Amino acid sequence: MILYIIVSFVLVFNQLTLLLILQVNTAFVREQKRRFETDVVAWSKGVIGEAEIPIVISGPSGVGKGTLISKLVEEFPSKFGFSVSHTTRASRNKEQNGVHYHFTERNVMEKDIQDGKFLEFASVHGNLYGTSIEAVEAVTDKGKRCILDIDVQGARSVRASSLEAIFIFIRPPSFEDLEKRLRARGTETEEQIQKRLKNARVELEQGNSPGLFDHILVNDDLETCYKNLKKLLGLNEGAETIHKLLPEFVEVPLEHTASKIDQKILINCGNAEENSDRNTYVIYS
């Protein structure tokens, strides 16, 4: 595969802005060409840095990350927006299509993944979950900071993509406490609970992977955890939300990425170097 990097200097509001445009013969780029009818693909403002960088919140099922995100969006509706994920699983009680998830057929989602429309995806508990590029852009286009609620597999894929973000891992005070929370839901069979617990053990181990997450919060008490979340995001009175430099590269197994090499581009000003061991291109600063 041939990778072309076109670096253009553009004068915007009397300031020199570095614009990185990538032209790669991948499914993602072909889809963008089709959508925008252009031969050269420029990344969206949410990717190239014109919006505040997104926040990736991850953690095992039942840890309370969804509740924390809901509280954040409800308290700061003009500042944050939730990226609605796609899934092939059936909806649960009171879940609304397009609000909690985009519920879709498996064959449709698999086709969209092949066409490069997803930033990340993973198979969890036998169902596909994923974050579409369009879902992230829908939030950033409104001038809001995008929040992604994804599992550890998805976090690894996003970490290895061109999307610069802040990565936060939510963990329970103990594994026993997590099991109690899952059983308290009352929405799943014993077999499903055991499957979630098995996956949770793996996610809790992976949550400690060096370089993957920038912050780890323990959700022992919801309100305390929420206050700590706001604090690390700089949401105290008079404080500004934190910004973060491009993170270190984290190796990702190919089976956990949305479109193999398509999304494995780290954007930064510098020289490109092919890293054949990881089957990815890394642009070093």
C-alpha positions, 0 to 999 in steps of 0.5 A, spaced: 500 500 500 502 506 498 501 512 503 501 519 501 501 525 506 500 531 503 502 537 508 499 544 506 499 550 510 493 554 510 492 561 512 486 561 517 484 567 521 491 570 520 494 564 523 498 559 520 494 552 520 497 545 519 492 541 515 494 534 514 490 530 508 491 523 507 490 519 501 490 512 502 487 507 498 483 504 503 475 502 504 475 508 509 477 513 504 473 510 498 467 511 502 469 518 504 470 519 496 464 517 495 460 521 500 464 528 499 465 527 491 472 528 492 479 525 490 483 527 497 480 526 503 481 531 509 479 529 516 473 532 520 474 537 525 473 532 530 479 528 528 484 534 526 483 538 532 478 544 531 474 541 536 475 539 543 478 532 543 473 527 545 473 523 551 473 515 551 470 512 557 470 504 558 469 499 563 466 492 564 459 491 563 455 494 570 460 498 572 456 504 571 459 508 566 453 509 562 450 513 568 456 517 569 456 519 562 448 521 562 449 525 568 455 529 565 451 530 559 445 532 563 449 537 567 453 540 561 448 539 555 451 545 551 458 542 552 458 535 551 454 530 547 454 522 547 456 518 541 450 513 540 453 507 538 451 501 533 449 494 536 446 488 533 443 486 540 436 487 541 433 493 545 432 492 553 427 495 557 426 503 555 431 503 550 430 507 544 433 507 538 437 512 536 438 515 543 441 509 547 443 505 541 442 505 533 439 498 533 441 494 526 441 488 523 448 484 523 448 484 515 447 491 515 453 493 520 458 488 517 457 491 510 458 498 513 464 495 517 467 493 511 466 499 507 470 503 512 464 507 516 466 505 523 472 508 527 472 501 531 468 495 533 468 489 537 464 483 538 461 482 545 457 477 548 456 474 541 453 481 538 457 487 534 458 494 537 461 499 534 462 507 533 461 510 526 465 516 524 458 519 522 456 518 530 462 522 532 462 527 527 454 529 529 457 531 535 463 535 534 459 538 528 454 541 533 460 544 537 460 539 543 465 535 546 464 528 544 463 522 549 464 515 547 462 509 551 465 503 549 469 497 551 476 495 552 477 492 545 474 498 542 478 503 546 484 499 544 482 500 536 480 508 538 487 509 541 490 506 535 486 510 530 487 517 528 482 520 533 486 523 539 482 523 545 482 522 553 481 515 555 478 514 562 477 507 565 471 506 570 472 500 575 468 497 580 471 497 588 471 489 587 469 484 582 464 481 587 461 488 587 460 488 580 457 481 580 452 484 585 450 490 580 449 485 574 444 481 578 441 487 581 439 488 573 434 482 573 434 483 565 439 477 564 439 469 564 444 466 569 448 464 562 448 471 560 451 473 567 456 468 567 458 470 560 459 478 562 463 476 568 468 472 564 469 478 560 469 483 566 475 479 569 479 480 562 477 487 561 479 489 568 486 486 567 486 489 560 484 496 564 491 496 567 495 495 560 500 501 560 499 506 555 492 505 554 488 509 559 490 516 561 485 516 568 482 510 572 476 511 576 473 507 582 466 507 582 465 505 589 460 511 590 456 514 584 456 521 586 463 521 589 466 518 582 462 523 578 465 529 582 472 526 581 470 525 573 468 532 573 475 534 577 479 530 572 476 534 566 477 540 569 469 542 570 470 545 577 468 552 577 473 557 573 477 551 570 477 549 563 477 542 560 483 539 560 487 538 553 492 532 552 497 531 547 497 525 542 498 519 546 503 514 545 502 508 540 499 502 543 499 495 539 492 493 537 491 486 535 488 486 528 482 482 529 480 488 534 480 493 529 474 496 524 478 495 518 485 493 519 490 498 517 485 503 514 484 506 521 491 505 524 494 512 522 496 516 528 496 524 526 501 528 528 506 533 525 512 530 523 515 524 519 512 518 516 515 511 518 512 504 516 512 499 522 511 493 518 511 489 525 504 492 527 502 492 520 500 500 521 503 506 519 505 511 525 507 518 524 512 520 529 512 528 532 
